[in-house]
Amino acid sequence: MGTITKQYTLEGLCCGNCAAKIKKDVSLLNGVRSADVNTDTALLSLEIDSGWNPDVLSGEITRIAAAHDEDIIVKEALA
């Protein structure tokens, strides 16, 4: 199975602490090969298995982000 890169904006991300927690928790999702959060741009970059359903992935990221800060809005970044 190949991998793909996906990016999401984390609107409302306000601190490095939340970014680190989100990165850690997203990294633990089955099928996520790597995760990074740029705190300057509030951009979450992922390398994931190509079999991930985008809607499921977005829902998981939203759930994780809300667990750390309910004001964060997750949106798929445009390429």
C-alpha positions in Angstrom: 0.0 0.0 0.0 1.4 3.4 -0.9 1.3 6.6 1.0 -0.2 10.0 0.4 0.4 13.5 1.9 -2.6 15.4 3.4 -2.6 18.8 5.0 -5.2 20.4 7.3 -5.4 23.9 8.8 -6.1 24.0 12.5 -8.0 27.3 12.7 -7.9 28.7 16.2 -4.7 26.9 17.2 -3.3 29.2 19.8 -0.3 27.5 21.5 2.6 25.1 20.9 1.4 22.9 23.8 -1.9 22.1 22.0 0.0 21.6 18.7 2.3 19.1 20.3 -0.5 17.1 21.9 -2.5 17.1 18.6 0.6 15.9 16.7 1.2 13.1 19.2 -2.3 11.9 19.2 -2.7 12.1 15.4 0.6 10.2 15.1 -0.9 7.3 17.0 -3.8 6.8 14.5 -3.4 3.5 12.6 -2.2 4.2 9.1 -0.6 7.6 9.9 3.1 7.3 9.0 4.1 10.8 10.1 2.5 14.0 11.4 3.8 17.5 11.9 2.2 20.7 13.1 3.6 24.1 12.1 2.6 26.4 14.8 3.3 29.6 12.8 0.9 28.6 10.0 -1.4 26.2 12.1 -0.9 23.6 9.4 -1.0 19.9 10.2 0.9 17.8 7.6 0.4 14.1 7.4 1.9 11.2 5.5 -0.8 8.4 5.6 -1.5 5.1 4.0 -3.4 5.6 0.7 -6.3 3.5 1.9 -7.6 6.1 4.4 -11.1 7.5 3.8 -10.7 11.3 3.8 -14.0 11.8 5.7 -13.0 9.3 8.4 -9.5 10.9 8.7 -11.0 14.4 8.9 -13.4 13.3 11.6 -10.6 11.7 13.7 -8.5 14.8 13.4 -11.5 17.0 14.5 -12.2 14.7 17.4 -8.5 14.8 18.6 -8.3 18.6 18.1 -11.5 19.2 20.1 -10.2 17.1 22.9 -7.4 19.6 23.4 -9.1 22.8 22.5 -12.8 22.9 21.6 -12.3 26.2 19.6 -10.1 24.6 16.9 -11.7 24.2 13.6 -10.1 21.6 11.3 -10.3 22.2 7.5 -8.6 20.3 4.7 -5.9 22.6 3.2 -6.1 23.3 -0.5 -3.2 22.1 -2.5 
